[in-house]
């Protein structure tokens, strides 16, 4: 009996001793979690109270054995926030304790160091860091302050290094922010954490569902925690959009094993080295065609081009010509432990691959990429693409071919990527504005023809038809998105620049108009989206749909310039939309106002992302 009892007790004693040793060394082993949240309130709190709402959500889901530390700042409203102070709270289910408050900016790494230091005082258990605010991808970084004051990946990594995360890694780093599930973010943070949870796409306004905290037990590791975050997040949006389909926008979330990142960056570097060699040998156009076959990210609910593409779809596009692509796909399978969301065609991690965006300072982005462990081939390809954009030969305007068609030269055909057209209204004296934009063009031989059916996009207000100035068409697998500028006047004196978001079911050609976004720093992200009923509830407010008037620059010919590149005159034509009835949008016969001429302009885009316009066709 004693021998049998010892046979059972001995393994238990060994496990108990091992747990004690692990605890003494600060290694997680059935110990509670410390969750640190770095929360920059910014316009998300001041405009909509989203940060306060999430803190309340955290409190209601918090377990008794979980320590929750929140550093707040960067907002004027909300009980937890101050525009001039960075405040550290310990939050519990029944209240909160202010641990410290100091003047400073949340886009300075010092408050982040203070939060990490406070979390490091917990001698045992797993630690998670959640960064809450706007995200802008690999180059722009995290935080809503104007560039260059955002927290870059390099500054985040330095804060983690300075607080000992290399010696005692965090279990999980999460971004409750847009566009941060990138290989570059993973490479920067890999030495300091075991898992990364972030979104490839822009996040919907509500962000994460913090109900996942209920399942964060002492025996939950980072992989299980990541899956719990993804499940709660995706379930919340699936339920929301089932009830309110008019609010639908793409949502994604990934859990990445950072220990697998070095193998993935090595595999991607090998593929990028081959792509760079092809580009250097005169095959830049072919490389860019492969790049355009990759799934673009960050374009569905924004007016910015972040030049982010899904790495998995890029590798699949390259498979036929580049054997290194297979290694990228295998490494991705090992690296991305879980991913879910509305976009089934993406793999869980994005990469920066320049093609269209020209806003980034080249010296800055090269310095930022070179500071990350990405490999020489990776950096060389990005530099080669940027250099190619600089050295691309000008192809000249399209030649007019007849009614609604234009000829492409041989050089234009060789560099052809895609085509679109614009319907314009106006005249030479007053300028032009765009009332409709579409990608429905057909290229036969060297002739580009617009398949326009005489319909224009308009908002319906009773019997009135208000043509909308739509721009930046973006598509996911089911829906085309359009945007039109608005001005909201509150009490007749406080204008707010908004953009109306429209959606079209691409199969049924059914339009809906369902939300608006407030523009901040020239960019708009999903979290700035406002339901239309929010606007409709405002008293003494007017909503103007306006069309900026454009004229050609003095040094360019009017009839060879795409309207998107024209100079704005600073004037606009507008119609007032009733706040309570702005959801009706459809294609209607093009309205013929007295004395107003309508024009068609065909435009092609080349492999360098540049537009070339045909002369204006009168309609």
VENGITA-V202821 format. One record per residue. N is the residue number from 1. BURIAL is b if it has 24 or more other C-alpha atoms within 12 Angstrom, else e. Layout:
N_BURIAL, N_BURIAL
This chain:
1_e, 2_e, 3_e, 4_e, 5_e, 6_e, 7_e, 8_e, 9_e, 10_e, 11_e, 12_e, 13_e, 14_e, 15_e, 16_e, 17_e, 18_e, 19_e, 20_e, 21_e, 22_e, 23_e, 24_e, 25_e, 26_b, 27_b, 28_b, 29_b, 30_b, 31_b, 32_b, 33_b, 34_b, 35_b, 36_b, 37_b, 38_b, 39_b, 40_b, 41_b, 42_b, 43_b, 44_b, 45_b, 46_b, 47_b, 48_b, 49_b, 50_b, 51_b, 52_b, 53_b, 54_b, 55_b, 56_b, 57_b, 58_b, 59_b, 60_e, 61_b, 62_b, 63_b, 64_e, 65_b, 66_b, 67_b, 68_b, 69_b, 70_b, 71_b, 72_b, 73_b, 74_b, 75_b, 76_b, 77_b, 78_b, 79_e, 80_b, 81_b, 82_b, 83_b, 84_e, 85_b, 86_b, 87_b, 88_b, 89_b, 90_b, 91_b, 92_b, 93_e, 94_e, 95_e, 96_e, 97_e, 98_e, 99_e, 100_e, 101_b, 102_e, 103_e, 104_e, 105_b, 106_b, 107_b, 108_b, 109_b, 110_b, 111_b, 112_b, 113_b, 114_b, 115_b, 116_b, 117_b, 118_b, 119_b, 120_b, 121_e, 122_b, 123_e, 124_b, 125_b, 126_b, 127_b, 128_b, 129_b, 130_b, 131_b, 132_b, 133_b, 134_b, 135_b, 136_b, 137_b, 138_b, 139_b, 140_b, 141_b, 142_b, 143_b, 144_b, 145_b, 146_e, 147_e, 148_e, 149_e, 150_b, 151_b, 152_b, 153_b, 154_b, 155_b, 156_b, 157_b, 158_b, 159_b, 160_b, 161_b, 162_e, 163_b, 164_e, 165_b, 166_e, 167_e, 168_b, 169_b, 170_b, 171_b, 172_b, 173_b, 174_b, 175_b, 176_b, 177_b, 178_b, 179_b, 180_b, 181_b, 182_b, 183_b, 184_b, 185_b, 186_b, 187_b, 188_b, 189_b, 190_b, 191_b, 192_b, 193_b, 194_b, 195_b, 196_b, 197_b, 198_b, 199_b, 200_b, 201_b, 202_b, 203_b, 204_b, 205_b, 206_b, 207_b, 208_b, 209_b, 210_b, 211_b, 212_b, 213_b, 214_b, 215_b, 216_b, 217_b, 218_b, 219_e, 220_b, 221_b, 222_b, 223_b, 224_b, 225_b, 226_b, 227_b, 228_b, 229_b, 230_b, 231_b, 232_b, 233_b, 234_b, 235_b, 236_b, 237_b, 238_b, 239_e, 240_e, 241_e, 242_e, 243_e, 244_e, 245_e, 246_b, 247_b, 248_b, 249_b, 250_b, 251_b, 252_b, 253_b, 254_b, 255_b, 256_b, 257_b, 258_b, 259_b, 260_b, 261_b, 262_b, 263_b, 264_b, 265_b, 266_b, 267_b, 268_b, 269_b, 270_b, 271_b, 272_b, 273_b, 274_b, 275_b, 276_b, 277_e, 278_e, 279_b, 280_e, 281_e, 282_e, 283_e, 284_b, 285_b, 286_b, 287_b, 288_b, 289_b, 290_b, 291_b, 292_b, 293_b, 294_b, 295_b, 296_b, 297_b, 298_b, 299_b, 300_b, 301_b, 302_b, 303_b, 304_b, 305_b, 306_b, 307_b, 308_b, 309_b, 310_b, 311_b, 312_b, 313_b, 314_b, 315_b, 316_b, 317_b, 318_b, 319_e, 320_e, 321_e, 322_b, 323_e, 324_b, 325_b, 326_b, 327_b, 328_b, 329_b, 330_e, 331_b, 332_b, 333_b, 334_e, 335_b, 336_b, 337_b, 338_b, 339_b, 340_b, 341_b, 342_b, 343_b, 344_e, 345_b, 346_b, 347_b, 348_b, 349_b, 350_b, 351_b, 352_b, 353_b, 354_b, 355_b, 356_b, 357_b, 358_e, 359_e, 360_b, 361_e, 362_e, 363_e, 364_e, 365_b, 366_b, 367_e, 368_b, 369_b, 370_b, 371_b, 372_b, 373_b, 374_b, 375_b, 376_b, 377_b, 378_b, 379_b, 380_b, 381_b, 382_b, 383_b, 384_b, 385_b, 386_b, 387_e, 388_b, 389_b, 390_e, 391_e, 392_e, 393_e, 394_e, 395_b, 396_b, 397_b, 398_b, 399_b, 400_b, 401_e, 402_e, 403_e, 404_b, 405_b, 406_b, 407_b, 408_b, 409_e, 410_e, 411_e, 412_b, 413_b, 414_e, 415_b, 416_b, 417_b, 418_b, 419_b, 420_b, 421_b, 422_b, 423_b, 424_b, 425_b, 426_b, 427_e, 428_e, 429_e, 430_e, 431_b, 432_b, 433_b, 434_b, 435_b, 436_b, 437_b, 438_b, 439_b, 440_b, 441_b, 442_b, 443_b, 444_e, 445_e, 446_e, 447_b, 448_b, 449_b, 450_b, 451_e, 452_b, 453_e, 454_e, 455_e, 456_b, 457_b, 458_b, 459_b, 460_b, 461_e, 462_e, 463_e, 464_e, 465_b, 466_b, 467_b, 468_b, 469_b, 470_b, 471_b, 472_b, 473_b, 474_b, 475_b, 476_b, 477_e, 478_e, 479_b, 480_b, 481_b, 482_b, 483_b, 484_b, 485_b, 486_b, 487_b, 488_b, 489_b, 490_e, 491_e, 492_e, 493_e, 494_e, 495_e, 496_b, 497_b, 498_b, 499_b, 500_b, 501_b, 502_b, 503_b, 504_b, 505_e, 506_e, 507_e, 508_e, 509_e, 510_e, 511_b, 512_b, 513_b, 514_b, 515_b, 516_b, 517_b, 518_b, 519_b, 520_b, 521_e, 522_e, 523_b, 524_b, 525_b, 526_b, 527_b, 528_b, 529_b, 530_b, 531_b, 532_b, 533_e, 534_e, 535_b, 536_b, 537_e, 538_e, 539_e, 540_e, 541_b, 542_b, 543_b, 544_b, 545_b, 546_b, 547_b, 548_b, 549_b, 550_b, 551_b, 552_b, 553_e, 554_e, 555_e, 556_e, 557_e, 558_b, 559_b, 560_b, 561_b, 562_b, 563_b, 564_b, 565_e, 566_b, 567_e, 568_e, 569_e, 570_e, 571_e, 572_b, 573_b, 574_b, 575_b, 576_b, 577_b, 578_b, 579_b, 580_e, 581_e, 582_b, 583_b, 584_b, 585_b, 586_b, 587_b, 588_b, 589_e, 590_b, 591_b, 592_e, 593_e, 594_e, 595_e, 596_e, 597_b, 598_b, 599_b, 600_b, 601_b, 602_b, 603_b, 604_b, 605_b, 606_b, 607_b, 608_b, 609_b, 610_b, 611_b, 612_b, 613_b, 614_b, 615_b, 616_b, 617_b, 618_e, 619_e
